[in-house]
Amino acid sequence: MNKNKAGAVFIVLLTCGLTTRAFAQDQGPKFNSNADDITKIGNLVEEFRQDIIRKDGDALKKLMLNSNVLFHSIGNQESVDNARKLNGQFDGIGPSALDGFAKFLATSKDKIEEKFRNVEIRQDGDLGLVTFNYDFVENDKVTNSGLEHLQVRKIDGQWKILSVTWTKYTVTTDLRRGNPQPSEAATFRDCSNGCPEMVVVPQGRFTMGVPAGEENLPEPYSGHSVPQHLVTIRHRFAIGKFDVTRDEYAQFVAETHRPDPDSCTTVAASGGFMSTNGNGILQGFRKPEETPSSVWVGTMRRPMCLG
């Protein structure tokens, strides 16, 4: 390799190194925002909510940038596949549902409200994004819940909504009696950035364990699934749908400033947890005292390295 080529290679490597360092030092997006616009966007969101309560579809439509804005729930792949049985060209969204929703508000005889929680507003110049958890309530009953996004823009000195999209999970909850009855699909996250997916376990009873002679587990796990017995869940609770991942644990360590123990948590021969310098348990989460064997048998057979 001659000197000219060697010099070119060195410059390329130096440039790549500087670029990588720049990305490492400049993590997270930057926003050109101000308190006045953030307040106005918040007022727009509240007006959106109040128009739903008043069932004023015409007023709701006036908050939009135009009548063709994206206004639709985001269904899962199964719902897309079902829609394609009727329309093979269905793109997963379809035409705006704004007119249909406005008509629903105008003609419904039910008491309607949409409750917002964990509202987050981000603004950069004339563009804004509002994200929140919602509960759609009819006659004091939550019929569906999910995460909703409002994309907004500033034009002629006013903030207008240019898209409304949301996930939708069916939940039947009577707010007057406080007896949530989530469907099997009802899952949630405590935040939109890396929090574990949770599923609600309702009150009820189930038979735990396997029939005698059908356990078929090696030592030291044999005998842990018998005898069968009835378990009563007296209070509903939420549990992680999947094992905690290394990324989720790393985020927990970063946000709580917890010293990373650099160790693994595994299962001892006695069936309990065994660790070296740390336990790897997320703050606010714990292994239930009584957990269906179908949930934990798979995880008990291998080391669980979280640190």
Secondary structure, DSSP 8 states (H G I E B T S, - for coil): --HHHHHHHHHHHHHHHHHHHHHHHS-S------HHHHHHHHHHHHHHHHHHHTT-HHHHHHTBSSTT-EEEE---HHHHHHHHTT-TT--SS-S--HHHHHHHHHH--S-EEEEEEEEEEEEETTEEEEEEEEEEEETTEEEEEEEEEEEEEEETTEEEEEEEEE--EEEEEETTTT--EE-TT-EE-SSSSS---EEEE-SEEEEES--TT-----TTTTTSS-S-EEEEE-S-EEEESS---HHHHHHHHHHHT-------EEE-TTSSEEESS-----TT----SS--HHHHHHHHTS-B---
